[in-house]
Amino acid sequence: MKRDTFGSRLGFILVSAGCAIGIGNVWKFPYLTGQNGGGIFVLIYLFFLLIMGLPVMTMELAVGRASRKSAVEGYKALEPKGSFWHLHGWVCIAGCALLMMYYTTVSGWMLIYFVRFLTGSMNSFTVDTIGSVFGTMLGDPLQMGIAMAVTVAAGFAVCSFGIRSGLERITKIMMSCLLVLIIGLAVYSMTLPGAAEGLAFYLKPDISKVQSIGLGTVIVAAMNQSFFTLSLGIAAMEVFGSYMSDDYTLVSEAGRICVLDTFVAIVAGLIIFPACFSYHVEPDAGPALIFLTLPKIFAEMPGGMIFGTLFFLFMTFASFSTVITVFENLIAASMDNFGFSRRKSVLLNFGFILIASIPCVLGYNVWSNVHLIGARDILDSEDFLVSNLILPIGSLIFLLFCTSKYGWGFENYRKECNKGSGLRIPRSLGFYLKFILPVLIAVILVAGLL
């Protein structure tokens, strides 16, 4: 059966960027920037994005494009005879499934808040009471379950139409709207009274802050964020390599994806910090920022309900773009490994993810006393496994496969990367990729576990 392909270069870039752009761009990157020296953190982040995230992304894309298969079959097509690199492909599939077992619930939260702002039900809350909405939502398994189910159903419905007619067409519309929304929201936020103070906190280089928390702390935070923002290590990018053309080098394409991902992350801060400082609210990281802090600001802000509606529409697009791209990975794996049709793969994965996502929904109410890893609840336990183990270890395996003589090998990887027009990987980069980059990834792995 002939493999589906992207209809355009723009489609590939937007779909791949949609996979990378997610909730972490909004609720983690801006906060880390503000807390770790502003512009200094951004520069360190960009440096590590260039020397760590970008190379590993080209490796995932190279395995996909060279093999024209998803992870397991992709490894099999390229690995030396008798080796077992393809076993990691099954871990990638498990990682994608585990990621979706909690990410669909969080995406459902975005949908619930968007609908509440859109319908005006948030108007009945004051600044003092709007924070209770989040706790009430978490205590309602039916509401969260419906939102999760809608997210799962909509995601697989998009993927059922294939790459060009489904994923590429919808992502082009959604990502275009996302970029317009985020720019519009940032412009408005920066016109609020006191916005300049928030911008200074966010982006002005602050050496004293770096000195107070330690340069090492800032560097590790930047390394982590630059690495995890791209969703590397679970073959989420590899499958899109299998659908792309040979017209452009992988360094050029990966670079464009990184630019889009970073743009959204930085502009998200231009929305959040001016608004927080304008209304004298301390910015938080994580869910508290999105669901507690910002709604309080929207309740006070002139036109805040409209602003809130647009903000959560942007967040819904950001989270849903990740959902549909990871779903495509699961569907492609079923088609490649078991010979299923796309329709059968969609139905089977829909049923599995729908059922497997229920524990996360119940983890905040009916099963709130369940702790899987230490004191972590179900969502945090699943996130810990993906973020701290599967992603960094997976990235290290992709790296070793592409650079080791016992795997695909550096020259084969380099040759695939350099197909087409654009930036190329020189042979002289081999030493860094073989011996230094693995150490940097190991540092992230150890730091995450500690």
Solvent accessible surface area in square Angstrom, and as a share of the most:
residue,aa,sasa,rsa
1,M,200,0.89
2,K,182,0.77
3,R,54,0.20
4,D,54,0.28
5,T,42,0.25
6,F,18,0.08
7,G,44,0.42
8,S,43,0.28
9,R,76,0.28
10,L,104,0.52
11,G,0,0.00
12,F,5,0.02
13,I,16,0.08
14,L,11,0.06
15,V,0,0.00
16,S,0,0.00
17,A,0,0.00
18,G,0,0.00
19,C,0,0.00
20,A,5,0.04
21,I,0,0.00
22,G,7,0.07
23,I,6,0.03
24,G,31,0.30
25,N,3,0.02
26,V,1,0.00
27,W,42,0.15
28,K,84,0.36
29,F,0,0.00
30,P,0,0.00
31,Y,60,0.23
32,L,30,0.15
33,T,0,0.00
34,G,0,0.00
35,Q,63,0.28
36,N,10,0.05
37,G,0,0.00
38,G,1,0.01
39,G,12,0.11
40,I,35,0.18
41,F,0,0.00
42,V,15,0.08
43,L,123,0.61
44,I,30,0.15
45,Y,0,0.00
46,L,70,0.35
47,F,108,0.45
48,F,17,0.07
49,L,10,0.05
50,L,112,0.56
51,I,36,0.18
52,M,0,0.00
53,G,0,0.00
54,L,24,0.12
55,P,16,0.10
56,V,0,0.00
57,M,0,0.00
58,T,2,0.01
59,M,0,0.00
60,E,0,0.00
61,L,0,0.00
62,A,0,0.00
63,V,0,0.00
64,G,0,0.00
65,R,5,0.02
66,A,35,0.27
67,S,14,0.09
68,R,75,0.27
69,K,80,0.34
70,S,1,0.00
71,A,3,0.02
72,V,0,0.00
73,E,44,0.20
74,G,0,0.00
75,Y,1,0.00
76,K,93,0.40
77,A,65,0.51
78,L,31,0.16
79,E,26,0.12
80,P,51,0.32
81,K,208,0.88
82,G,65,0.63
83,S,26,0.17
84,F,144,0.60
85,W,50,0.17
86,H,32,0.14
87,L,99,0.49
88,H,12,0.05
89,G,0,0.00
90,W,105,0.37
91,V,71,0.41
92,C,1,0.01
93,I,33,0.17
94,A,56,0.43
95,G,0,0.00
96,C,0,0.00
97,A,12,0.09
98,L,28,0.14
99,L,20,0.10
100,M,0,0.00
101,M,37,0.17
102,Y,13,0.05
103,Y,25,0.10
104,T,0,0.00
105,T,1,0.01
106,V,7,0.04
107,S,3,0.02
108,G,1,0.01
109,W,5,0.02
110,M,0,0.00
111,L,44,0.22
112,I,14,0.07
113,Y,1,0.00
114,F,33,0.14
115,V,68,0.39
116,R,54,0.20
117,F,5,0.02
118,L,108,0.54
119,T,95,0.55
120,G,22,0.21
121,S,44,0.28
122,M,0,0.00
123,N,100,0.52
124,S,94,0.60
125,F,54,0.23
126,T,80,0.47
127,V,49,0.28
128,D,132,0.68
129,T,64,0.37
130,I,0,0.00
131,G,17,0.16
132,S,61,0.39
133,V,3,0.01
134,F,22,0.09
135,G,48,0.46
136,T,90,0.52
137,M,1,0.00
138,L,29,0.14
139,G,48,0.46
140,D,50,0.26
141,P,45,0.28
142,L,128,0.64
143,Q,49,0.22
144,M,2,0.01
145,G,20,0.19
146,I,100,0.51
147,A,7,0.05
148,M,4,0.02
149,A,34,0.27
150,V,73,0.42
151,T,7,0.04
152,V,0,0.00
153,A,45,0.35
154,A,38,0.30
155,G,0,0.00
156,F,4,0.02
157,A,50,0.39
158,V,18,0.11
159,C,0,0.00
160,S,48,0.31
161,F,132,0.55
162,G,7,0.06
163,I,0,0.00
164,R,128,0.47
165,S,59,0.38
166,G,1,0.01
167,L,0,0.00
168,E,8,0.03
169,R,125,0.46
170,I,49,0.25
171,T,0,0.00
172,K,62,0.26
173,I,102,0.52
174,M,10,0.04
175,M,0,0.00
176,S,58,0.37
177,C,55,0.33
178,L,0,0.00
179,L,37,0.19
180,V,111,0.64
181,L,23,0.11
182,I,0,0.00
183,I,82,0.41
184,G,41,0.39
185,L,6,0.03
186,A,4,0.03
187,V,83,0.48
188,Y,87,0.33
189,S,0,0.00
190,M,70,0.31
191,T,98,0.57
192,L,16,0.08
193,P,106,0.67
194,G,44,0.42
195,A,4,0.03
196,A,77,0.60
197,E,105,0.47
198,G,0,0.00
199,L,49,0.24
200,A,45,0.35
201,F,50,0.21
202,Y,0,0.00
203,L,61,0.30
204,K,133,0.56
205,P,81,0.51
206,D,48,0.25
207,I,112,0.57
208,S,76,0.49
209,K,48,0.20
210,V,11,0.06
211,Q,136,0.60
212,S,89,0.58
213,I,68,0.35
214,G,27,0.26
215,L,100,0.50
216,G,46,0.45
217,T,78,0.45
218,V,0,0.00
219,I,56,0.29
220,V,54,0.31
221,A,18,0.14
222,A,0,0.00
223,M,9,0.04
224,N,26,0.14
225,Q,7,0.03
226,S,0,0.00
227,F,1,0.01
228,F,45,0.19
229,T,11,0.07
230,L,0,0.00
231,S,20,0.13
232,L,2,0.01
233,G,0,0.00
234,I,1,0.00
235,A,0,0.00
236,A,0,0.00
237,M,0,0.00
238,E,0,0.00
239,V,0,0.00
240,F,0,0.00
241,G,0,0.00
242,S,1,0.00
243,Y,6,0.02
244,M,8,0.04
245,S,58,0.37
246,D,63,0.33
247,D,87,0.45
248,Y,67,0.25
249,T,0,0.00
250,L,0,0.00
251,V,22,0.13
252,S,10,0.06
253,E,2,0.01
254,A,0,0.00
255,G,22,0.21
256,R,104,0.38
257,I,0,0.00
258,C,9,0.05
259,V,103,0.59
260,L,31,0.15
261,D,0,0.00
262,T,10,0.06
263,F,77,0.32
264,V,0,0.00
265,A,1,0.01
266,I,40,0.20
267,V,12,0.07
268,A,1,0.01
269,G,0,0.00
270,L,29,0.14
271,I,2,0.01
272,I,1,0.00
273,F,2,0.01
274,P,0,0.00
275,A,1,0.00
276,C,0,0.00
277,F,43,0.18
278,S,16,0.10
279,Y,41,0.16
280,H,165,0.74
281,V,36,0.21
282,E,127,0.57
283,P,7,0.04
284,D,54,0.28
285,A,42,0.33
286,G,12,0.12
287,P,52,0.32
288,A,32,0.25
289,L,1,0.01
290,I,0,0.00
291,F,0,0.00
292,L,60,0.30
293,T,6,0.03
294,L,1,0.00
295,P,0,0.00
296,K,73,0.31
297,I,0,0.00
298,F,3,0.01
299,A,32,0.25
300,E,86,0.39
301,M,8,0.04
302,P,100,0.63
303,G,49,0.47
304,G,4,0.04
305,M,41,0.19
306,I,121,0.61
307,F,10,0.04
308,G,0,0.00
309,T,16,0.10
310,L,67,0.33
311,F,1,0.00
312,F,0,0.00
313,L,43,0.22
314,F,0,0.00
315,M,0,0.00
316,T,20,0.12
317,F,41,0.17
318,A,0,0.00
319,S,0,0.00
320,F,28,0.12
321,S,0,0.00
322,T,7,0.04
323,V,0,0.00
324,I,0,0.00
325,T,0,0.00
326,V,1,0.00
327,F,0,0.00
328,E,0,0.00
329,N,2,0.01
330,L,7,0.04
331,I,0,0.00
332,A,2,0.01
333,A,4,0.03
334,S,14,0.09
335,M,35,0.16
336,D,32,0.16
337,N,31,0.16
338,F,117,0.49
339,G,65,0.63
340,F,53,0.22
341,S,62,0.40
342,R,38,0.14
343,R,182,0.66
344,K,98,0.42
345,S,0,0.00
346,V,13,0.08
347,L,97,0.48
348,L,93,0.46
349,N,17,0.09
350,F,60,0.25
351,G,26,0.25
352,F,109,0.45
353,I,0,0.00
354,L,47,0.23
355,I,121,0.61
356,A,15,0.11
357,S,0,0.00
358,I,73,0.37
359,P,39,0.24
360,C,0,0.00
361,V,4,0.02
362,L,34,0.17
363,G,4,0.04
364,Y,56,0.21
365,N,29,0.15
366,V,99,0.57
367,W,106,0.37
368,S,54,0.35
369,N,137,0.70
370,V,56,0.32
371,H,99,0.44
372,L,106,0.53
373,I,49,0.25
374,G,66,0.64
375,A,92,0.71
376,R,90,0.33
377,D,29,0.15
378,I,7,0.03
379,L,21,0.10
380,D,66,0.34
381,S,1,0.01
382,E,10,0.05
383,D,50,0.26
384,F,33,0.14
385,L,62,0.31
386,V,2,0.01
387,S,30,0.19
388,N,30,0.15
389,L,51,0.25
390,I,29,0.15
391,L,16,0.08
392,P,1,0.00
393,I,70,0.36
394,G,1,0.01
395,S,0,0.00
396,L,38,0.19
397,I,46,0.23
398,F,0,0.00
399,L,0,0.00
400,L,68,0.34
401,F,0,0.00
402,C,0,0.00
403,T,7,0.04
404,S,26,0.17
405,K,165,0.70
406,Y,155,0.59
407,G,6,0.06
408,W,26,0.09
409,G,11,0.11
410,F,15,0.06
411,E,79,0.35
412,N,75,0.39
413,Y,0,0.00
414,R,38,0.14
415,K,147,0.62
416,E,9,0.04
417,C,0,0.00
418,N,21,0.11
419,K,77,0.32
420,G,30,0.29
421,S,65,0.42
422,G,45,0.43
423,L,122,0.61
424,R,137,0.50
425,I,9,0.05
426,P,69,0.43
427,R,150,0.55
428,S,98,0.63
429,L,65,0.32
430,G,6,0.05
431,F,131,0.55
432,Y,43,0.16
433,L,1,0.01
434,K,77,0.33
435,F,121,0.51
436,I,75,0.38
437,L,0,0.00
438,P,20,0.13
439,V,89,0.51
440,L,34,0.17
441,I,0,0.00
442,A,38,0.30
443,V,63,0.36
444,I,2,0.01
445,L,30,0.15
446,V,81,0.47
447,A,35,0.27
448,G,21,0.21
449,L,87,0.43
450,L,178,0.89
